[in-house]
Amino acid sequence: MRIVLVGLPGAGKGTQAAFLAKNLSVPHISTGDLFRMNIGQGTQLGRQAQEYMRAGQLVPDEITIGMARSRMEQPDAVHGFLLDGFPRNVFQAEALDQLLKDDGHSLDVVLNLVLPHEEAVTRIAGRRVCRHDSSHVFHVTYNAPHEPGLCDACGGDLYQRQDDTEETVRERLEVFDRVTSPITEHYRLRNLLVGISALGSVADVTERSMVALRERGVRADRVSTPACDR
């Protein structure tokens, strides 16, 4: 099965993708992982992408598409995958359609995690990260530390990343609306899009996603979810 997951920043795509991919026994392929893998392995595409990134420029669609194509051709993705962060615009969506068609395949469903803009701002702008260990992440509302400004795990200072400031988040949302949001219409016209409310706990959103998959004929059993909702 071949699934695409889309949604606003802060909608929880990465978290949901990990659970759903595990449940469906298909690889979770994210744009971030594609870039890290290709750059880390020093592939031609990785070197090209790094040149653009070092220059502060956007990586051309053709490079991102090439990375996605190469990953989808790996043995573990032969029978399906879950894409998270790709495609990012209509050009990439059309390229993905063609790649799959060339191999005699097509997408099964596109899950759209729907979240109000203001909730996205609240979720992202409220995040605080430990300076000593970035894997320790808290939230001023949903997962507040016992001692304000201090990490529960190691006592390190908590800070707000530059990408998480309200001003930056609103800019990211504007870019999403302008560049990425149109792909929902692309998939709606192909009867592939299914909207899933991203409000509530991780478990709630996962359950909604599994119900939607089952309704589309995709087997999706219950999987365990973390105790923390954010």
N, C-alpha and C positions, 0 to 999 in steps of 0.2 A: 504494500500500500504506500501511496505517495501523497503526503500531506504538506500543506503550507500553513504556517501560523503567522498571522499579522495582528497588528494592534499598536496603539499609542505607546510611546516610552512610558514606563511605569505600570503598564497593564499586566506585567508578570509573565511575559512570553517565555523567558528563559526557564523560569521555574516550571511552568506548565509543560514546556517542550520536553524537559528532562523526564517528568513523570510519564507523559504520554508515550514518548519514545521507548521507555523501559517497558511499559505495558504492552506495546505493540511489537516489541522485539525488532525495532528498526533503529538505525543510527540517527542521532540528533545532529544535524548539520547546521551550524550557526556561521554567520558571516565572520564574526570575530575569530572563531576557531580556524576558519579557512585562511584568514590573513596570517594568524600566528603560525599555523603549520607551514604555509608556503614560505614565509619569511624565515622561520626557524630552520627549515630544511634547505634554504638557499635555492629554491626552484627558480626557473626563469621568470615565471609570473610573480613570484615573491620578490625577486630583485627589482622587477619593473615597478611593482606596487610601492616598494620602499623608496624608490627614487621620487615618486610623486609625493609620498607622505613626508619625506624629509624637506621637500620644497614647499610644504604647506598647501599642496594642491589636492583636489579630489582624485581618487583613483578612478580611471576611466571604466565605464561599464564593461567593456570588452575583457578587461583583466579579471574583474570580479566574476563574470560569466565563465571565463576560462577556468578559474579556480573551482567554481561550482561543478562544471562539467567533469573535471578531473576527479573530484571527490565522489560524484554520483556514479562514476565508472568503477569505483573500488568494489571488491567482492562482497563486502558486508552490506552494500547498498543496492545490490542487484535486484533484490525482491522488495525494495521500498526504502523510504527515508522520511524524516520529518524536517522540513526546512524552516529555519528561524532567522529572520533578518534578510533573507533572499527569497524572492526578488524584492528590491527596494523601490523600484519604479516601473512604469508600464513597459519601457523598453526591455528591462530585464525579465518582466513577466512574459512578454511575447517571445523572448529568446528561450526561456524555460519551456514554453509551450512547444516550440520547434524542436528543442533538444529531445524532449520526451517523445514527440511524434516521430522523429527520425529513428528512435529505438523501439517504436511500436507500443509506446506507453502513453499514459495521460495521468493527470492528477485525479485523486479520488475525492478530495474535499479541501477547502480552504477555510480554516477556523479564524474568525475575526474576533479578537478579544476587545469588547466594547467598553470604554471607560470615559466618563466625563472629563473634560480638560482640567477642571479645577481639582478633581480628585487626583489626576496625574501630577499636578503641581504639588499638592499636599504630600503625596507619597514620595516623590523624588526630593523635593526641597527639605523634607523632614529627616532625610537620612544623615547619619553621622557615622564616621569610620574611624577606627582606632589607628593612631599614628604608628604604633608598634607592630600591629598585625592587621592588615587590611581585610582579612577574612572575618574579623569581628565587626559586624555592622549592626547599628541600632537605629531606632526611629524615635523622634521626640514625642510622637503620639502613639504609634502602634506597638513599639517595642522599646520603651524608654529604659535607660540604664538606671540601676538603683541609686547611683550617685551622679547627679547631673554633670555632664562633661567628662565623665571618667568611664573607661571600659570595665565592665563587670568581670571579664576574664583575666585581665592582666593589670588593670589600674592605669593603663595608658591614656593619654589625652584623646578625646574624640574631636573630630573636626568635620567641617562640611567641604566636600570636594568642589572645586570650581565649576565642574559640569553640573553640580546639583543646586546651584543658587537659583532662586526663583526667576531672575532675569534670564539666565541661560536656559532654564527649563522651558520658559515660554517661547524662546527663540527656537528651541528644538521642536516644540509642538507646531510652530508656524511652518517650519521646514517640512515636518511630517505631513501636515495638511496639504501643502503645496506639491510635494514631490511623491510621497508614498501613498497617501490616502486614495488617489485615483485608481490604484490597482484593485481596490475593493469593487469598483464599478466594472473593471475588466473581468473579474471573476464572477460578479453577479450576473453579467450578461451571458456567461457560460454555465449558469446554474450550479456553480461550485461553492459559492460563498454561504457560510453559516455563521450568524452572529451569536456570540456567547458573552453574557454579561460578566465583566471582570471585577464586579463589586463583590464584597464579602471575603470569606476566608479562602486560603489556598485550596482546602478540601472542597469547598462549595464550587469553586470555579472548575476544579478537576472533574467533579461529578457531572457538572453541566456539559463539559466537553465530551466526556465519555458517553453520555446520553445522546448527544448530537451525532457522535461517530456511529453509535449503534443504529440510530435512525437512518443513517446513510449507508447502512450495510457493512460497516467496518466493525470487526470484533474488538470490543474494548471492555475488559474486566476491571474490577476495582483494584487500585493500587494504593499502597500506603502513602501518606502525606506527612510532612513534618508538623510538629506541635505548634511551631511559630507560624503565624499567618503572614508575616512580611519577611 
